[in-house]
Amino acid sequence: MSVEQQCLTVLTKQMGPAAKAFLERQCKSHLKKEPAALQKSDLDELAKWCQIGTQLILGQVVGEKVKADLLALK
């Protein structure tokens, strides 16, 4: 499974169908790359931005869970 698919699995648990658009926005805005180009080495930075974005929408607890789950993919 690609890194993109692994990230989508984590995000979908919290965001449902909005996860794909959210991941794309975080990758393009903050990592300056397409989700399909994600590497394990991108997970620290991606987890940080996904936590911030998720926290704004769904709260601190969910944001921290998303970050921890993304970092666990390393």
N, C-alpha and C positions, 0 to 999 in steps of 0.2 A: 504494500500500500504506500502511495506517495505521501510525502510530508503534507502536501495540500489536503489530501483526503483524511489524514490523521487529524489535522487541525479542524477540518470541517466536522468530523465526528465529535470532537470535544465541544465545539461551539454550538452545534445543533442541539446538544443536550440542554443548553441554557436558552437558546434563541429560536429554535425551530427553523422554519424556512428562511428566516432573515439572516441566518448564519453565512450563507454564501456571499451575499452582497456586503455584509459586514467584513468578512475576511478580505474580500477584494479591495474594499475601501482602505483597510488598515495597511495592506501590502503596498498598494499603489501610493498612498499618501505618505507613509512613514518609512517604508523599506525601499521605495522606488523600484518595485519589481512586480511582476505578475505572480499570482498565487501558485501557478504551475511551476514557477522557478524556485520555490522555497526549498531551502536546505536545512538540515539539522542545525547548522551554525547560525541560522536566522531566528531560532526559537527564543533566545533571550530577549531580543529586541521586540519581536512580535508579541511575546507574552506580556511585556510591559505595556505596549500600546493597546492590546486587547483588554487588559485589565482596566486601563484608564477609560476606554470607550464603553466597556460593559458596565463599569461602576457608575458612569453618568446616567445610564439608562435603567439598569436593573438593581443598583445598590452595591455597597461595599462587599458584602458577603459573597455575592455572585461574582463580582469582579476578581476577588481573591481566589475563588475556586477555579475560574477560567485560567488565571495565571498559573496556578499550581498544576492544573491538568495539562496545560500546554508545555510547561517545563518538564513534566514527567515523560514527555515524548522523546526527550533527549536520550 
